[in-house]
Amino acid sequence: MQILTPHVYWAQRHGEIYLRVDLSDATDVDISLQEDNTLQFKAQGHGAKGDNQYEFSLEFLEQVKPEIHQKSTQRQVDIKIKKREERWWERLTLREKKPLFLAPDFDRWLDESDAEMELQAKEEKINRISVESRVRKDPYLGLKKGYLFMYNLVQFLGFSWIFVNMTVRLFILGQDSFYDTFHTTADMMYFCQMMAVLEVINPLLGLVKTGFFPAMIQVAGRNVILFVIFGSLEEMQNQAVVFFVFYLWSTIEIFRYPFYMLACIGTEWKLLTWLRYSLWIPLYPLGVVAEAVAVIQSLPIFDESRLFSIPLPSVLGRSLSFSYTLQLYLVLMFLGLFINFRHLYKQRQRRYRSRKRKVR
């Protein structure tokens, strides 16, 4: 009686052998591994010679483990066998001449270099999962993200109100709106800048990864302008420079805060990201120039009013004018501009350098 053999397709990985037996509606499947490292297969099914009993045997090139995993489907019989040693085989069988019924399974076939890459990817995934499992999860992570999201939302709404208010008044009143900006928007600006103190505290508490000093320089610098220059001198509150300072501040923030809001929920808008990392290039120096103009305009007012002057002994004179402190502050202001500009530039470089690497 003629022995019928089905078509068998094979593939391998470093640790496993895959066999696909082209036998549909297989029944009475009998698969065993003999002591001489030979796989014996026998089953009833529909193959190349119709509905018959088919069988084959394969003596493997190297030793395999005795466990055999098999799965019969309507179209085929799948067999998976583990190698004793994880290594790449030159061929499947001990005999160099390949059996006629055996062919590569191109659907699952990988060459050795591809298999190496797959193995490396699996190892990296396992290592990553292992590291992540060892890292203690922060039980307050959701609370922290919720707080940061709400903080950025409140600041975004506050600066948006200032920006829209000033823009509408500019279109309606024209240049006349320059001179009453403080009286129409100061309360909201006070609120936003007092809230901004949290941006100095958040890095200290480990809530955000941004640097402490850049945040302190920006918040302290703005609060000096708002509370000391504008807030304490009524003569400065009617100056046009107030409009330019407030408008530049709010223009920067209406893009910065929503960027951080979306980051809290793991979302990114490409246009918003680009504006966040690009708009500061022209606006930040312009803002510092506007602040410097405000400081220079306030110098004669402080000299005349003697506000915040430091009393001196009668031998040395009446008092030391606060304007001298502001002149020193002007120098520090441009030093702060350099520090923050470099910080923001490095942030932008890191952001877009990592994007280029991903594209490549």
C-alpha positions in Angstrom: 0.0 0.0 0.0 1.4 3.4 -1.0 2.1 5.8 1.9 0.6 9.2 1.2 2.5 12.3 2.6 0.9 15.8 2.9 2.6 19.0 2.0 4.5 20.3 5.1 5.7 23.9 5.4 8.3 24.8 8.1 9.8 27.9 9.7 12.0 28.6 12.7 12.9 31.0 15.4 15.9 30.8 17.7 14.0 28.7 20.2 11.2 27.1 18.2 10.2 25.1 15.1 6.9 25.7 13.3 5.3 23.1 11.0 2.2 23.6 9.0 0.7 20.4 7.6 -1.5 21.1 4.6 -4.3 18.8 5.6 -7.9 20.0 5.9 -10.6 18.5 8.1 -8.0 16.4 9.9 -9.2 13.7 12.3 -7.5 11.0 14.4 -4.3 13.1 14.5 -1.4 11.2 16.0 1.8 13.1 16.6 4.8 11.7 18.6 8.5 12.3 19.1 10.6 9.2 19.0 13.8 8.6 21.0 15.9 9.1 17.9 14.7 12.7 17.7 12.3 11.9 14.9 8.8 13.4 14.6 6.1 10.9 13.5 2.8 12.3 12.1 -0.3 10.4 11.1 -3.8 11.7 10.5 -7.0 11.2 8.4 -7.9 14.2 6.2 -8.2 15.8 2.9 -4.9 16.5 1.2 -3.3 16.5 -2.3 -4.6 12.9 -2.9 -8.1 13.5 -1.7 -9.6 12.2 1.6 -7.1 9.6 2.8 -4.7 8.7 5.6 -1.5 10.7 5.5 1.7 10.3 7.4 5.3 11.5 7.4 8.4 11.5 9.6 11.2 14.1 10.1 14.5 13.5 11.9 15.5 16.9 13.2 19.0 18.3 12.8 19.4 18.9 16.5 17.7 17.8 19.7 14.3 19.2 20.5 12.2 19.1 23.7 9.6 16.3 24.0 6.6 18.6 24.4 4.6 19.0 21.2 2.0 21.8 20.8 -0.5 21.1 18.0 -3.6 22.8 16.8 -6.0 21.4 14.2 -8.1 23.8 12.1 -10.5 23.3 9.2 -7.7 24.1 6.8 -4.5 22.7 8.4 -2.6 21.2 11.3 -0.2 23.6 13.1 2.7 22.1 15.1 5.1 23.9 17.4 8.2 22.3 18.9 10.8 23.9 21.2 14.5 23.5 20.6 16.7 22.2 23.4 19.2 25.0 22.7 18.2 28.4 21.4 20.2 28.7 18.2 19.7 29.0 14.5 19.6 25.8 12.5 21.1 25.6 9.0 18.3 23.2 7.9 15.5 21.3 9.5 16.4 17.7 9.0 19.5 15.6 9.8 19.8 14.6 6.2 21.1 17.2 3.9 18.7 16.2 1.1 15.3 17.8 1.8 12.2 15.6 1.6 10.0 16.3 -1.4 7.0 17.1 0.7 8.9 19.7 2.8 9.0 23.4 1.9 9.7 26.7 3.7 6.6 28.5 5.2 7.1 31.9 3.6 4.2 33.4 5.6 6.3 32.9 8.8 9.8 32.8 7.4 12.5 35.0 8.7 16.2 34.9 7.8 18.8 34.8 10.7 19.3 38.6 10.8 15.6 39.2 11.0 15.2 36.6 13.7 18.0 38.3 15.6 16.2 41.6 15.4 13.0 40.0 16.6 14.7 38.3 19.5 16.4 41.6 20.5 13.0 43.4 20.3 11.5 40.7 22.6 14.3 41.0 25.1 14.0 44.8 25.1 10.3 44.5 25.7 10.8 42.0 28.5 13.5 44.3 30.1 11.2 47.3 29.8 8.3 45.5 31.4 10.7 44.3 34.2 11.9 47.8 34.8 8.4 49.3 34.8 7.2 46.6 37.3 10.1 47.5 39.6 9.4 51.2 39.5 6.9 52.1 42.2 3.8 53.6 40.8 2.9 57.0 42.2 -0.5 56.6 44.0 -1.1 60.3 43.7 -0.3 60.6 40.0 -4.0 61.2 39.0 -4.4 63.8 41.7 -1.2 65.6 40.5 -2.3 65.6 36.9 -5.7 66.9 37.8 -4.2 69.7 39.8 -1.8 70.7 37.0 -4.6 70.5 34.4 -6.9 72.8 36.5 -4.1 75.2 37.2 -3.2 75.6 33.5 -6.9 75.8 32.6 -7.5 78.7 35.1 -4.4 80.5 33.9 -5.5 80.0 30.2 -8.9 81.4 30.9 -7.5 84.4 32.8 -5.0 85.4 30.2 -7.5 84.7 27.4 -9.9 87.1 29.1 -7.2 89.8 29.2 -6.2 89.2 25.6 -9.8 89.3 24.2 -10.7 92.3 26.3 -7.6 94.3 25.1 -8.1 93.2 21.5 -11.8 94.2 21.4 -11.1 97.6 23.0 -8.2 98.2 20.5 -10.6 97.6 17.6 -13.3 99.8 19.1 -11.3 102.6 20.7 -8.1 102.5 18.7 -5.1 104.1 20.4 -7.3 105.6 23.2 -7.5 102.0 24.6 -3.7 102.2 25.4 -4.2 104.6 28.3 -6.8 102.8 30.4 -5.6 99.2 30.0 -4.5 99.0 33.6 -7.9 100.1 34.9 -9.8 97.5 32.8 -7.6 94.5 33.1 -5.4 95.0 36.2 -7.6 92.9 38.6 -7.4 89.8 36.3 -3.7 90.4 35.8 -3.1 90.6 39.5 -5.0 87.3 39.9 -3.0 85.5 37.2 0.4 86.7 38.4 -0.3 85.8 42.0 -1.4 82.3 40.7 1.9 82.2 38.7 3.8 81.9 42.0 2.7 78.3 42.0 5.0 77.8 38.9 8.0 78.4 41.2 6.6 76.0 43.9 5.7 73.2 41.6 9.3 72.2 40.6 10.3 72.3 44.2 7.5 69.8 45.1 8.5 67.6 42.1 5.2 68.1 40.4 6.9 69.2 37.1 10.3 68.6 35.6 10.9 72.2 34.5 13.8 74.2 36.2 13.2 76.2 39.3 15.4 79.2 38.4 13.9 80.0 34.9 10.4 80.0 36.4 11.5 82.2 39.4 13.2 84.7 37.0 10.1 85.1 34.9 7.6 85.2 37.8 9.7 87.5 39.9 10.4 89.8 37.0 6.8 90.2 36.0 5.6 90.8 39.5 8.2 93.6 40.0 6.7 95.3 36.9 3.1 94.6 37.8 3.1 95.3 41.6 6.0 97.8 42.0 6.1 99.8 38.8 2.4 99.8 37.7 0.7 99.0 41.0 2.4 101.5 43.3 2.6 104.4 40.9 -0.7 106.0 39.7 1.3 108.0 37.1 2.4 104.8 35.4 -1.1 103.3 35.2 -2.1 105.7 32.4 0.9 105.1 30.3 0.7 103.3 26.9 3.5 101.0 27.9 1.0 99.1 30.1 -0.9 98.0 27.0 2.2 96.6 25.3 3.5 94.8 28.4 0.1 93.2 29.2 -0.6 92.3 25.5 2.8 90.6 25.0 2.4 88.7 28.3 -1.1 87.4 27.4 -0.2 86.6 23.8 2.6 84.2 25.0 0.4 82.6 27.7 -2.7 81.8 25.7 -0.5 79.3 23.8 1.7 78.1 26.6 -1.0 77.1 29.1 -3.2 75.1 26.7 0.0 73.2 25.6 0.6 72.2 29.2 -3.1 71.4 29.7 -3.0 68.9 26.8 0.3 67.4 28.0 -1.4 66.5 31.3 -3.9 64.3 29.4 -1.3 62.9 27.0 -2.6 64.8 24.0 -0.6 66.9 21.5 -1.7 69.4 18.7 1.2 69.9 16.3 0.3 73.5 15.5 -0.1 74.4 19.2 3.3 72.6 19.9 5.0 74.6 17.2 3.5 77.9 18.5 4.6 77.0 22.1 8.2 76.4 21.0 8.5 79.2 18.4 6.3 82.2 19.4 8.5 83.1 22.3 11.4 83.9 19.9 10.1 87.3 18.8 7.7 87.9 21.7 9.9 87.2 24.7 12.6 89.8 23.8 9.8 92.3 22.9 8.2 91.8 26.3 11.5 92.4 28.1 12.0 95.6 26.0 8.5 96.8 27.0 9.3 96.1 30.6 12.6 98.0 30.4 10.7 101.0 28.9 8.3 100.9 31.9 11.2 100.8 34.4 12.9 103.7 32.6 9.7 105.8 32.6 9.2 105.2 36.3 12.7 106.4 37.4 11.9 110.1 37.5 8.6 109.4 39.3 10.4 107.4 42.1 13.0 110.2 42.4 10.3 112.8 42.8 8.0 110.9 45.1 10.8 109.3 47.1 8.6 106.1 47.3 10.5 103.1 48.6 13.5 105.3 49.2 16.0 104.0 51.9 16.6 106.5 54.7 20.2 107.5 55.3 21.9 109.3 58.2 21.8 113.1 58.0 25.6 113.2 57.3 25.1 111.2 54.1 21.9 112.8 52.9 18.2 112.5 53.1 17.7 109.0 51.5 18.8 106.7 48.8 16.3 106.8 45.9 14.6 103.6 44.9 15.5 104.5 41.3 19.1 103.4 41.9 17.7 99.9 42.8 15.7 99.9 39.6 18.8 100.9 37.5 20.5 97.8 38.9 17.4 95.8 38.2 17.6 96.9 34.5 20.9 95.2 34.2 19.6 92.1 36.0 16.6 92.1 33.7 18.7 91.7 30.5 20.8 89.0 32.3 17.5 87.2 33.1 16.6 87.6 29.4 19.8 85.8 28.4 19.3 83.0 31.0 15.6 82.4 30.0 16.3 82.7 26.3 19.0 80.1 26.5 16.7 77.8 28.5 13.8 78.1 26.1 16.2 77.6 23.1 17.5 74.4 24.6 13.9 73.2 25.2 13.1 73.9 21.6 16.2 72.1 20.4 15.5 69.0 22.5 11.9 68.9 21.3 12.6 69.1 17.6 15.8 67.1 17.7 13.9 64.1 19.2 11.2 64.5 16.5 13.8 64.4 13.7 15.2 61.2 15.2 11.7 59.6 15.2 11.2 60.6 11.5 14.5 59.0 10.5 
